[in-house]
């Protein structure tokens, strides 16, 4: 079989398989081109989730007719003035997007440079249709119609229009966060979905994410070894069931990187339930020589020269910020809803009727009521006893009592505090155990007969390189040939465990996240389980002194705003909210 060159049309379609996976991929490339062209305003129109129409119009620098023709050739770009591909600052640089999109759709490119006439080029699935003058303001407008219409094998793999629209919306949001100085509009099927004016990055993030993030968010701004991390994350108690509101950026480029996602997950370890996810928008600034953006044609993946330093900055910075705000809980900010409270007006009308007169009662009952009235009239008026301790300036107030032998009721200067005694004490016990563990060596169980575990050679290499970190966690391992590891001791807290599975999990996690987390997770899980069983149980009667001691310890303990499972440990009802309940405000 002889070797022959592929025709350009087929080459473009092959490239489109990597660059244009779905409408959202094409939309992302077009918006990135607009941003690289210096646009201040970008307008996006979609039909059927981008399957029928994608239109992106901008007010950027525009292109001349010759530049337009050249832009539709593969690997033709204006974004690499020299060969320094490791110092790319633009979104695009490969010169593949426009010819790839034009090869799988009806493609119309219109552009105009300020002070010149506009021009229009039309292509149908890679075949030129025609070109000529066009009327439009300075800038560029691109229409993509019938994506994959002539490629049924690709078209059938697209999802429903609603799903494709959701992916397109996500792409617009990510790029709008990356460039908060640019105005964006998004129309879908004739409806205006987004109107974003230029704003500061925090304001743009708050506008695109949950509106509650302003009250339940934590600002991030930290630096280490030339790396800078900024953004906003949610309190552990303000979370979601899916990780659809986590936006990560490297040098303003939206990415989906395993190192960053793993570091975000590690920062919330033991602060949030495993099936819940935080809300986050994180912007990482890295020196250009420390990151490689030329990893994949879609440019959503990056490779760091020192992933451990990046991961350490993210985990350390986020944990420090969460610790500083550890007394906050999303539940405490929620306004009181009167419909959730029972008031005098919500009782059954039969219960609100006037007390019956004595003549309506049977003789025996009437005599009892009459005697009780006489005794009440003769008894002195009851007086409220003064509180044992005034409500001082304690953030969580002073304990006044217990409800259902489960909840502590405390009076603070600014409202009423209700504490879940079991959840709160569970967190306190866990933090005590963790502090004791961090203060010294982890107790370990030396194996009478060292165990040999067979693994793939790359997995053994990873474990061998992480020997010191594993030893700090109580796991002593050493290399035992090319494809085996020898285990001499394990953490005593793990008890009887499957060390083979443990090492396999550790090796896989080191490969994925760049650090051994499984063992620490297991230790934290054991500590959390012990803390749960060793803490104050619901149903136990506490003295006032015990309740106040619990409140004072909560005020000085990190992460006391949520239990080990991510649920709030306390809520507060402010004075103004109480007044609303009684109609005084």
N, C-alpha and C positions, 0 to 999 in steps of 0.2 A: 504494500500500500504506500503510495507516494505522499509526501508532505506537501501541503499547499497552504497558501495564505487564506485566512477567512475574509469574506467581504466586509466592508466597513459597517453595513447595516446590521449584520449578525454580531459583529464585535460590540456594537452599541447595545444590542439587546442583551448580550451576555453581561455587560457592565451594568445594565439596568436592573438585572436580577439582584445585584448587591446594593446599588444606590437607591432604587425605587422599589421597595418591598411592598408598599401600600400607599394610598393617597397621602397619609400623614408624612411619609418619607419625602415625597415630591414637594409637599408644602414646606417642609422644613428647609429643603435645599433652596427653594425660591426665596423664602424670607431671609435666609442667610445671605444670599446674593444681594438682596435689597439693603441689608444692614452694611455689608461690605462696600456698597456703592455710596455710602454716606447719607442714606435716607433719614429724614426727620419725621416722616409720616408714612405709614404702611397700611394699606387697605386690603383686606382679604375677603373674598366671596367664595362660598361653597354651595354646591348642589348635590344632594344625595350623599352627604358625607364625603364629598370630594371625588366620588366615582364618576359623576356626570360632569362636574365642573370644578376647577380650581382656578381662581383668578387672584393674582397678587399685583397690586399697583403701588408704586413708590414715587417719591420726589427726589430721587438720588441724582447722580451725575449724568446718567444716561449713556447711550452708546451711539457711535456713528454707524452708518450702514455697513462699512467694511468691518468694524468691530463686531457687529451683530452676526455677520456671516462667520467670522472667525470663532465666535463664542460657541457656535454650534458644531465645531470640530472637536474631537476628543483631545484632551490634555492641552487645551489652549486656555490660558488663564492670565489675568492681569495681576494676580495676587502674590506672585513669586518673582519680584524684580531681579533676584539673583538665585543662587542654588542653595541658600541657607534654609533648607526645609525644616531644620531643627529649631528655627527661630520664627515660626509662623505666628502672626498676631491676628490674622483675619479668620473668619469662620470657615470659608472655603479656600482651597488651594490646589485641588487635584485636577480641575478642569474636566470633570466627567458628568456633572449633574445635568446641564442643559441638553447635550446630545443624547444622554440616556433617557431623559424624560421624553424628548421629541421622538425617540424611536419606538415608543409604546403608547402614543396618544396622538390626538389632533392638537397640534401645538402652534400657537400664534404668539409671536414675539413682536412687540411694538416698543420703540424707544426713541427718545429725542434728547439731544444735547442742547443746553440753553444757548439761544442765539442761532439755532439751525432748525431745519425742517425735520419732522418726524418720519420714521420709516417702519415698514411692516413686513415680516417674513412669516409665511405659513408652511407648516410641514405636517404631513399625515402619516404617522407611524413610520417615520424615517424617510419618506419620499417627499421631496420638495413639491409644493403646490404652486407657489407664486410669491411675489413680493412687490411692494410699491409704497407710495407715500401714505402717511397716516397722520391723523389729527389727534394730538394729545399734548398735555402740558409737559414741561421738561421732566424727565424721569423715564421709568420703564414700566410697562404693563405686560404681563404674561398670562395667557389663557391656556389651560390644559383641559381638554374635553375628551370624554370617552376613554378614560385610562384603561388600558389592556383590552379594549373592545375587539381588536383583531388577534388577541392572544388568549383564546378561551382557557387554555391550561393555567394561565396566571389569574384570569378573571374569576374563575370558580373558587379560588382560594381566598378571595376577599370575603370579609364578614358582612354583616348587615349594614345598611347605611347608618343606622344609629351607632353601631360600634365603631365604624370608620370615622364618623363625626367626632366621637369622644376622643379618638386618637389624634385627630387634627386639632381639636381644642387643646389637648395636652401639649402638643408641639408649639402652638401659638403662645400658650401661657409660659412655657419654659423660655422661649426667646424673648418674650415681653419682660420677664424678670431679669434676663441677662442684660437687656438694654432698656433700663427704665427711663432713659432720656429720650426715647423715641415714642411717638404716639402710634397707637394701633387701633384699628377697627376690624371687627369680624362680623360678617353677615352669613347666615346659613339658611338656605331655602327661603330667602326674602325676609328673614327676621334678624334684627340687630342683636347680636349676642354680647359683644364686648365693645366698649368705648373707653380707651385708656389714653389719658393725657400724660405728657412728660411729668415725671415726679421723681422724688428721691427713692432709692432702692427700698428702704423699709416700708414706705407708703405704698409702693407698687406691689410688694409682696403681700401686705395686709389686704390690698384690694383684690388680689387674685386668689388668695387662700381664704380660709374661714374668717369671717368678720369678727369672730370671738377671739382670734389669735392676738389681737391687740391687748386684751385683758388677761388672757391665759398663756401668753408667750413669754419667752426668755431671750433677751438679746445676747448675741455672741460677738465678741471682738477680742481676738487673742493672736499673739505672734510667737514664733519659735524658730530659730535657725534660718531666718530669711523667708519663712512661710507665714502667711497671714490667713486667718479664718474669720469671716464675718457672717452675719445672717441672723436668723431667728428660729427657735425651736419651741415646741409646746411643752407645757408642764406634763409630767407623767400621767396625771389624772385627766388630762385633756387629750384623748387619743381617738383612733379610728380602728375599725375592724379590718381595713385593707390599707396597704401602703401606697395609696394613690396620690397622696399629697406630700411626697418627699421629692424635693427638687435640689439637685446637686450641680454645682458649676465649678469648673477649673479654668482660671483666667478668663472668666465670663463666658465660657463655652459650656452649654448644657451637656452633661455626660451621664451615663449609667454605668458606673464603675463598681466592681465587686469590692475593692478595697474600701471605698468610701461608704458603700452601703453596709458592709460588715462593721466598720468603725462606728457608724451611727447606731447600729443594733447593739454593739458592745457598750456604748455609752449609757444606754437605757437598761442594761442587764440588771435584773432584780429590782428594777423600779417600775416595771410595767409587765402585764401578763404576756405570755408568749404568743398569744393569738391576737394581740393588740399592737398597734403601730403608732408612733409619734408623727406629728406634723412637723416638717422641717424645710427650710430653704437655706442652704449653706453655700457660701461663696469662698472658694479656696484660691488664693493668689500664690503661684509658684514661679520661681525664676524659669525662664524659657528653656535653659539648658538642663533643667531638672525634670522635665516632662516631655514625653513623646506623644504627639497628637496624631501621627501618621501610622495608626495601628489598623484601622478598618476603613473601608470606603465611606461608610456612613458617618464616620468621625464622632461617634458617640462613646467610643472607648479611648482611654488614655493609658499610658504606661509610665509609672514614676521611677526615677532613678533610685530613690530611697523610700520604698513604700512604708517601712517601719516608722520613719520620721513623720510621714503624713498621717498614718494611723494614730501615732502617739499624740500628735497635735489635736486631732479631732476628738479622740476619746478623753484626753486630759482636759481640753478646753470645755467640752460639753459637760463633763462630770463636775468640773469646778463651777460652771455657771448654774447647773442644777442644784449643787450643794448650797450655793449662796441663796437660792430661792426655795430651799427645801421645806420651809415652813408654809409655803403657799400651796393651796389646793384649788383646783378648778371649781369644785363643788361649792366652796365657800362664797364665791362671787355670784352665784345664781340668785336672781331676785325671787322673793317669796311669791308663790302663785296662790292667791286666795282660794281658787277652786280646789286646791289640794288640801285645804284646811277645813275642818268642821267648825262652823260658826253657829251662833244662836239662830241665824236665819235658815240654816240648812237642816235643822232637826225636823223630824216628822211633826206635822201639825198636832197630832194627838198628844205628843209629848210637851207641846207648848201651851196646852190649854190651861186655864186658871185652876188653882187647887179647888177641889170640891168643897162645898160648905158642909158644916156638921150635920145639917138636916138631911143631906143626901147620903150620908154614910150609915151603915148598920149601927145599932146601938153600941155594940162592943167596941167597934173601931172608933166611933165618935168619942167615947169616954177616954180611950187611950190618947187620941189627938188632943183632947181638952187638957188632960193631965200634963202632956208634954208642953203645951203652950204655957201653962202656969209655971212649970219648972223653968222654962226658958226666960219668962218675964222676970223671975226671981233671981236668975243667975246673972253674975256680972258680965258686962260686955267683954268678948274675947279680944285680946290684944296680940298683934303680930310681934313675935320675938325678934330682936335685932339680929342681923347676920353676925356670924362668929368672926368673920374677917371681911373688911371692906374690899370692894373690887378695885385693886390697885392698877398699876400700869402694866400688868402682865399681859402679853399678847393673847394668851388663851384664857385669861380671866381666872376667877376663883371658883372652885367647885361649890355648888349649892345643893346637889343631890344626884340621885341616880334614877333612871327610868328603865323599867323592865329588867333590872339587874344586868343591863347590857350597855346602856348609854349614860355617860357622865354629862350632866348639865352644869355649865359654868357661866358665871356672869362676868363679862368684860366691860371695859369702859364704853365701847362702841356697839355693844349688842350681846346677843345670846349665843353661846358656843355649845355645840353638842358633839361629843367625842365617842367613837366606837372603841370601847376599852380593849377589846381583844385585838382588833386590827392595829391600834396604836402600840400596845405593849409588844405585839409580835415584831413590829419594826424596831422597837427599842432593844429587844433581846438580840435580834439579828445584828444590829450595829455594834453591840457590846462584843458579840462573838467575833465579828470581823475585825474589830480593833485589836482584840487579843491575838488573833491569828496574824495580823499584819505587824504586831509588835515583836514577834519572834518567829522561830522556825516552825513550819507546819509539822505536827506530830506525824511520824511515818511508821509503817509496819514493815519490818525487814522480812523478806521471804526466806523461809528455811532453805528452800531449794530455788535458786533463781530460775525464772521462767524465760524460755526462748520463744520469740514470736516471729514467724515468717511473714515478710512483707515484700512488696515490690522495691526494687533498688532505689528509685527516686523517693519513695516514702521513707526509706531508711536514711537517705541523705538529709531529708528535711528534719527528721527527728534527731539525727546526729548533730545537726547545726543548732538545734534548740535545746541541747542537753542542759545548759545552765538555767534557762527559764523553767524547764520541767523540774529540775532539782529544787528550785525555790518553791515549787508547789508540792513537793514531797514525793515526786516520782523520779527514781534514779534509774536511768537507762544507759546502755552503752552499746556500741556497735559490736556485732557478733557475726562477722562475715559480710559479704556483699549484700545479701538479702535477708538478714535477720538482725533482731535487736534483743539484747539481754536485759531483763527487768530484775533489779535487785530489791527494790522496795516500792511501796505504794502508799499514798496518804492513808493514815489510820482511819480517818472519818469515812472513807469509802467502804470500809468493811470488805465483805466478799464481793468481788466484782470481776467481770470478764475482761481481763487485761488485754487480751488479743483484740477485742472489739474496741476497747479504749484507745489503744495505740493506732488502730486503723482510723478511728474518728479523728484523733489528733493530727495524724499525717494529712488527712483530707482537709482539715480545717486550716492547717498551716499553709497548704497549697492555695486554698481559696482566699483566706483573709490575711495571710502573712503573719499570723501569731497563734500560739496555742491557747485556745479559749475553752475547749471542751472540758478539760480537767478543772479549770477554775469554775466553770459553770456547774459542774457536778458538785464541787465543794460548796458553792453558794447554795445549790439546791438542798444539799444535806443540812447546811446551817439554817436555811429557811424552814426546813421541815422540823428541825429540833426547836427552833424559835417558836414555831406555831404551837407545838405540843407543850412547850415550857412557859407559854405566856398566860396572862390572865384570861380565863375563859369567860364567854358570855354566860350570864346566870350567876356569877359570883358577886356577893354583896361586898362592897368596898366601904371602908370608913372615909370620912372627909379628908383625913390626913393622907390616906393612900391615894385618893383621887387627886389631891393637890400635888403630891409627889410625882404622880404620873404626868400631870400637866406641865410641871416645871422641867421634867426631864425631856418631854417632847420639844420644849422651846429651845433646848440647846443641842438636840440630836439632829445630825444631818438626815435629810430625806424623810423626816417624820410626818410629812404631809400626806404620804401614801403608804399603804402596807406593802408587804413583799409581793403582792399580786397586782399592784397598780391601782387598788381602790383607795378612795380618800379615807383618811382616818378621822377627819373632823370637818364640820360645816359651821358656818356662822350666819345668824340672822341679825342684820343690823337694826338699830333703833328705828331708822326711817322705814324699813320693811315691816317691822312690827306695827308701826303706826298706820301703814297702808292696810294691813290686815283688819284693823279695827276702824277703818274709815276716818282716821284723824288727819290724813294727808291727802 
